[in-house]
């Protein structure tokens, strides 16, 4: 695995690179947008870590350049900005995920490994499950046009289940997908997240969206799903 880190804060970039290398991930570094574009254009990467505020060409410009040349390498944006509209704009440009500074290196490693493992390069279409609509570009869930207030972890659980519509997904698999880095410490939280997600999805309705298979895991209720381009 190889990751390109495009980050102008050299100490931060070196710390990230060291953490990735300790986990067996090769890294290349660029400290400005133009160098990042040059490396991305000639190298094969499993993921690009892209700072938003860069000299030369900013992160948004680099992201636009990547997607314009049909490069579907997953991109994780590193940003000091946390305004919801900025995040939505980045996702609409083709980013796969974002992380606001300052961040924990453990969380960064978990996100990096999850993105590499999922291989989420091409933008996923909107997915509908009966009256639910999941927009994987903006990472939002709505029911009959009303936006639901799901947490990032709850969203990732639902999205993962949506991509395995006919499978029973074990708790271990969800843990590895969600956390990956030292996930054992989170081993008691899946049930709580599923319970909270159910309450939000099923509020004011008799519809059941997630089934529990005792001792095996979870799957979406076996109703027909539709995917929109």
C-alpha positions as CSV (number, residue, x, y, z in Angstrom):
1,X,0.0,0.0,0.0
2,X,1.2,3.5,-0.8
3,X,-0.2,6.9,0.3
4,X,0.6,10.3,-1.0
5,X,0.6,13.0,1.7
6,X,0.2,16.6,0.4
7,X,0.6,18.8,3.5
8,X,2.6,22.0,3.9
9,X,3.1,21.7,7.6
10,X,6.3,19.7,7.5
11,X,6.3,18.4,11.0
12,X,2.7,17.2,10.8
13,X,3.4,15.6,7.4
14,X,6.4,13.7,8.9
15,X,4.4,12.6,11.9
16,X,1.6,11.2,9.7
17,X,4.2,9.5,7.4
18,X,5.9,7.9,10.4
19,X,2.6,6.6,11.8
20,X,1.7,5.2,8.4
21,X,5.1,3.6,7.9
22,X,4.9,2.0,11.3
23,X,1.7,0.3,10.1
24,X,3.3,-1.0,6.9
25,X,2.1,1.7,4.6
26,X,4.6,3.3,2.2
27,X,4.4,7.1,1.9
28,X,5.5,9.9,-0.4
29,X,5.4,13.6,0.7
30,X,4.6,16.8,-1.1
31,X,4.6,20.2,0.7
32,X,2.7,22.2,-2.0
33,X,-0.1,21.6,-4.4
34,X,1.9,21.6,-7.6
35,X,4.4,19.0,-6.3
36,X,1.4,17.0,-5.1
37,X,-0.1,17.0,-8.6
38,X,3.2,16.0,-10.1
39,X,3.6,13.0,-7.8
40,X,-0.1,12.0,-8.2
41,X,0.3,12.2,-12.0
42,X,3.2,9.7,-12.1
43,X,2.7,7.5,-9.1
44,X,0.1,4.8,-8.3
45,X,-1.4,5.5,-4.9
46,X,-4.0,3.7,-2.8
47,X,-5.0,7.0,-1.1
48,X,-4.2,10.7,-1.2
49,X,-4.1,12.7,2.1
50,X,-4.7,16.2,1.0
51,X,-4.5,19.4,3.0
52,X,-7.0,22.0,2.1
53,X,-4.8,25.1,2.5
54,X,-1.7,24.6,0.4
55,X,0.8,27.0,-1.4
56,X,0.9,26.9,-5.1
57,X,-2.4,25.1,-5.7
58,X,-4.9,24.7,-2.9
59,X,-6.4,21.3,-1.9
60,X,-9.7,22.0,-3.7
61,X,-7.7,22.8,-7.0
62,X,-5.7,19.6,-6.6
63,X,-8.9,17.6,-6.0
64,X,-10.5,19.1,-9.1
65,X,-7.4,18.3,-11.1
66,X,-7.4,14.7,-10.0
67,X,-11.1,14.1,-10.8
68,X,-10.9,15.9,-14.1
69,X,-8.2,13.4,-15.3
70,X,-10.5,10.5,-14.2
71,X,-8.2,9.6,-11.3
72,X,-10.5,7.9,-8.8
73,X,-7.9,7.4,-6.1
74,X,-9.7,7.8,-2.7
75,X,-9.0,11.3,-1.2
76,X,-9.1,12.1,2.5
77,X,-9.1,15.9,3.0
78,X,-7.2,17.4,6.0
79,X,-8.7,20.7,6.9
80,X,-8.9,23.3,9.7
81,X,-12.3,24.3,8.4
82,X,-15.3,22.5,9.8
83,X,-18.2,24.5,8.3
84,X,-20.8,22.1,7.0
85,X,-21.1,23.9,3.7
86,X,-17.3,23.7,3.1
87,X,-17.4,19.9,3.8
88,X,-20.3,19.4,1.4
89,X,-18.5,21.3,-1.3
90,X,-15.4,19.1,-0.9
91,X,-17.5,16.0,-1.0
92,X,-19.3,17.2,-4.2
93,X,-15.9,17.8,-5.7
94,X,-15.1,14.2,-5.3
95,X,-13.5,13.8,-1.8
96,X,-14.2,10.5,-0.1
97,X,-13.8,11.7,3.5
98,X,-12.5,14.6,5.6
99,X,-10.8,15.0,9.0
100,X,-10.6,18.3,10.8
101,X,-7.4,19.5,12.5
102,X,-6.3,18.9,15.1
103,X,-6.9,15.2,14.9
104,X,-5.9,12.0,16.7
105,X,-3.4,9.9,14.7
106,X,-5.3,6.8,15.7
107,X,-8.4,8.1,14.1
108,X,-6.5,9.1,11.0
109,X,-5.1,5.6,10.7
110,X,-8.5,4.1,11.1
111,X,-9.9,6.4,8.3
112,X,-6.9,5.7,6.0
113,X,-7.2,1.9,6.4
114,X,-11.0,2.0,6.0
115,X,-10.7,4.0,2.7
116,X,-8.0,1.8,1.3
117,X,-9.9,-1.3,2.3
118,X,-13.1,-0.2,0.8
119,X,-11.4,0.9,-2.4
120,X,-14.0,3.7,-2.7
121,X,-12.8,5.3,-5.9
122,X,-15.8,5.9,-8.2
123,X,-18.5,8.0,-6.7
124,X,-21.3,5.8,-5.4
125,X,-24.8,6.4,-6.6
126,X,-27.6,7.5,-4.3
127,X,-29.1,4.4,-2.6
128,X,-32.8,4.1,-1.7
129,X,-34.3,1.6,0.7
130,X,-38.0,2.0,0.6
131,X,-38.7,5.5,1.9
132,X,-35.0,6.0,3.0
133,X,-32.5,7.8,0.8
134,X,-28.8,7.7,1.5
135,X,-26.7,10.2,-0.4
136,X,-23.1,8.9,-0.3
137,X,-21.7,12.1,-1.7
138,X,-22.9,14.3,1.2
139,X,-23.1,11.3,3.6
140,X,-26.6,12.2,4.6
141,X,-29.8,10.1,5.3
142,X,-33.3,11.3,4.7
143,X,-36.8,9.7,4.9
144,X,-39.5,11.0,2.7
145,X,-37.5,14.2,2.1
146,X,-36.7,14.8,5.8
147,X,-33.1,14.8,6.8
148,X,-32.3,12.5,9.7
149,X,-29.8,13.4,12.4
150,X,-27.5,10.3,12.2
151,X,-24.0,10.4,13.7
152,X,-20.9,9.8,11.5
153,X,-20.6,6.3,13.0
154,X,-24.2,5.5,12.5
155,X,-24.0,6.7,8.9
156,X,-21.0,4.5,8.2
157,X,-22.8,1.4,9.6
158,X,-25.8,2.1,7.4
159,X,-23.7,2.7,4.3
160,X,-21.7,-0.5,4.9
161,X,-24.9,-2.6,5.3
162,X,-26.3,-0.9,2.1
163,X,-23.3,-2.2,0.1
164,X,-23.9,-5.7,1.4
165,X,-27.6,-5.9,1.0
166,X,-28.0,-9.6,0.9
167,X,-25.4,-10.5,3.6
168,X,-25.5,-10.9,7.3
169,X,-22.7,-8.7,8.6
170,X,-21.0,-9.8,11.8
171,X,-20.2,-7.4,14.7
172,X,-16.5,-8.2,14.1
173,X,-16.7,-7.1,10.4
174,X,-18.4,-3.9,11.4
175,X,-15.8,-3.2,14.0
176,X,-13.0,-3.8,11.6
177,X,-14.7,-1.5,9.0
178,X,-15.4,1.3,11.5
179,X,-12.3,1.3,13.6
180,X,-9.6,-1.1,12.3
181,X,-7.0,0.5,14.6
182,X,-7.1,-1.1,18.1
183,X,-10.8,-1.9,17.4
184,X,-10.9,-4.3,20.3
185,X,-11.4,-1.4,22.7
186,X,-14.6,-0.6,20.8
187,X,-16.0,-4.1,21.0
188,X,-19.1,-3.3,23.1
189,X,-20.3,-0.3,21.2
190,X,-21.8,-1.8,18.0
191,X,-25.0,-2.9,19.7
192,X,-25.5,0.7,21.0
193,X,-24.9,2.2,17.6
194,X,-27.3,-0.2,15.9
195,X,-29.9,0.6,18.6
196,X,-29.6,4.3,18.2
197,X,-29.6,4.0,14.4
198,X,-32.8,2.0,14.5
199,X,-34.5,4.6,16.7
200,X,-33.7,7.3,14.2
201,X,-34.6,5.4,11.1
202,X,-37.8,4.0,12.5
203,X,-39.2,7.0,14.5
204,X,-42.9,7.6,13.8
205,X,-43.1,4.5,11.5
206,X,-43.8,0.8,11.9
207,X,-41.2,0.0,9.2
208,X,-38.2,-2.1,10.3
209,X,-35.0,-1.5,8.3
210,X,-32.3,-3.5,10.1
211,X,-32.7,-7.1,11.2
212,X,-30.6,-8.8,14.0
213,X,-29.5,-12.4,13.6
214,X,-28.6,-13.5,17.1
215,X,-25.0,-14.7,17.3
216,X,-24.4,-13.9,13.6
217,X,-24.8,-10.2,13.0
218,X,-27.0,-7.7,11.1
219,X,-28.5,-7.2,7.7
220,X,-30.9,-4.8,6.0
221,X,-34.5,-6.0,5.9
222,X,-34.8,-8.0,2.7
223,X,-36.8,-5.4,0.8
224,X,-36.0,-4.2,-2.7
225,X,-33.4,-1.4,-2.9
226,X,-33.0,1.0,-5.8
227,X,-29.7,2.7,-6.9
228,X,-29.8,6.0,-8.8
229,X,-27.0,7.1,-11.2
